[in-house]
Amino acid sequence: MIDENIVARVKDELLQGAQLKIQVAEQFGDEIARTAQIMIDAMQRGGKLLLCGNGGSASDAQHFAAEMVGRLKRDRAPLPAIALTTDTAILTAVGNDYSFDQVFSRQIRALGQPNDVLIVLSTSGQSPNLLHAIAAAKEKKITTIALLGKGGGQVRHEADCSLVIPAQLSQRIQEIHISIIHVWCDLIEDTFFPGPETAATTA
């Protein structure tokens, strides 16, 4: 027999997430659409998406890039996106030879172009490597978008566009981040490849 207190906790956790999603839809719907359009406009000009974050946010960055280069809901040509969290040789070389604060900014200086968009993901908005990434993007005239939480930290003030999820728990913030990422991917894919959806071949 499962403890009723555990069942109640499970339901409460899920309901908290659902209620926060409704709040974000009402509060940030316009801004989510606006930032999607910024990415679409950049990609239509030949730009790409650059993505970075730490920990779970690094995984979200990679998830976003995978949906772009792979697919979301229809067979199509790939769309240009690079997660700056994936090359272990670059990450460890820069971290060792310079500092971990530079692991994203050096990649941006090497790969970034003015038509690109940098998307940084952070639950706190305080990570030095993300602040350095935004500074490097500004040098390259790259638009910056931040998905944040916990008040947004310093990143909120440095990024061109910041979506600060009104929550303190990292898991709640990250649940909303991935939901926004899926909305962005859906809008981008529909813009470049309108038409009927096709069944996914992989999970």
N, C-alpha and C positions, 0 to 999 in steps of 0.2 A: 504494500500500500504506500503510495506517495504521500508525503507530508503535505497537508493542505496549505501550510505556510509557504512551502516551496512553490506550489501551484499559484498561489496568490502573487508571489514575487515575480514569477514568469509573466503572468498577465500584466502586472504593473509595469515591468520593464518594456513590454511590447506597446502598452498603451502610452507610456511616456514618449516613446519614439514616434508613434502615430500622431500624438498631439503636437509634438514639436514640428513634424513635417507639415501639418496644417497651418501652424503659425508662420512657418517660413514661406509657404505658398502665398499666404495673404500679405506678408510683409515684404517679400523679396521677389515676387513674381515678375515685376517689371524689370528689376535689375538683372535677374537671371536671363531674361530675354535679351536685354541690352548687351550683356557681356557675350552671349552667344553670337549676336550680330557682329560684335567687334572681331571675334574669331573668324566668322564667315567672310567678312570684308577683307581681312588680312589674307586668308587663304585664296580668295578670288584674285588678289593681287600677286599671287605666287609665293606668299609667305607660308610659314609652318608654325606648329605649336611646339613650344619647349616647356617641359613639365618637371617640377622637382618638389621634394618634400622629404621628411625624415620619418623613419619607422613606418607606422601604418599609413602615413601620408605618402611615403615613397611608394608603397604598394598601390595606393590610389592613383598616383601619377602614372605608374606603369599600366594600370588598368585602363586609364583614359587613352594612353598611347596605343594600347592593344586594340581598343575599340575602333580607333581611327585607321590604323594600318591594316587591321583585320576587317571586322564588320560588326554591325550592331544587329540589324534586322533584315538586311537584304544583301544579296550578292552584288558586288560593285568593285570598282577600282579602289586601290588604297588611297587614303588621305594622309598628308604629311604631318607626323607628330613624332617627337623624340622625348623619351623619358631620360633625364640626365642622371638617373639613379641606378643605372644598370651596368655600366662598364666598370668592372671591378679593378681592372688595370689602371684606368684613369683615376678612379676614386682613391685607390690606395697609393698611387704614385703622388698625386697632388696632396693627399692627406699627409703623407710621409715627408715629402720634399718641401712643402709650403705649410699648409695647415688645413684642418678639416673645414675651416671657415671658407676656403677657396674652392671646394670640390665642385661646386656648381658654377661659380662665376667664371672660372677659367674655361669651362666648356662653352659658356655663353659667348665669351670673347672669341673663342675659336670658331663656333658654329653659327652664331646669331647673325641675322640680317635685319635691316630696318623694317621690313614688312612682317616680321615674325611677331608672335605673341608669347610672352612668358606667363605661365600659370604656376603660382606657388601655392602649396597646400600646407597648412599648419593648424593644429588645434590651439596653440598659444600665441602665434605671431611674434615670438621672441627669438627664433633661431638665428644666430649670427650668419650661418651660411646662406640663409634665405635673404637676409638683408644685403649681403654682398652680391647675391645673384641679382637682386633688383637694381643695385647700383651699377652692375655691369650692363644690365639691359638698358638702363638709361643712357649709358655711354654709347650704346649701339642704336639708340633711338627705337627701341623695342617697347611696345605697349605691355604693361604688366597688370595682371589680374590675380587677386589673392582670395582663396577660400580659407576662412579663419574661424576662430571661436574664442571663448574666454575674454571677450573685450577687444580682441584683435591685436593687442600688443603694438610694438613699434612698426611691424610690417603694415599694419592698417594705414599708417600715415605716409608710408613710402610708396606703396603700390598705386597705380593709376586708378584702379577700381578694386574695392574690397567688399566682399560679402562676409559679414561677421555673424555667425550663427549664435543666437541668444541662448547659450548653454554653457555650463562649466564642465560637465563630464566629457572626457575625450571620446568615449564610445558613442554618446549621443551626437556629438559634433561630426564624427567620422561617418555615422549613418546618414546624416544629411548631406555631407560632402559627396558621397558616392551617388546619392539620389540626384543631386544637381549635376554631377558629371554625366549621368545617364540622360538627363534632360538635354544637356548641351550636345551630347553625341547624337541624340535623336534629331534635334533641330538642324545640326550641321549635315547629317546624312540626308535628311529630307530635302535640304536646299540643293545639294550637289547631285543627288540621285533620286529625284522624285519618281514615284511609281509604286507598284504593288510590293508588299513585303514578301520575302521568301523565307522558307523554313531554315532555321539554323542547322548546320551539319555537325557542330561540336558544342559541348557545354562550356 
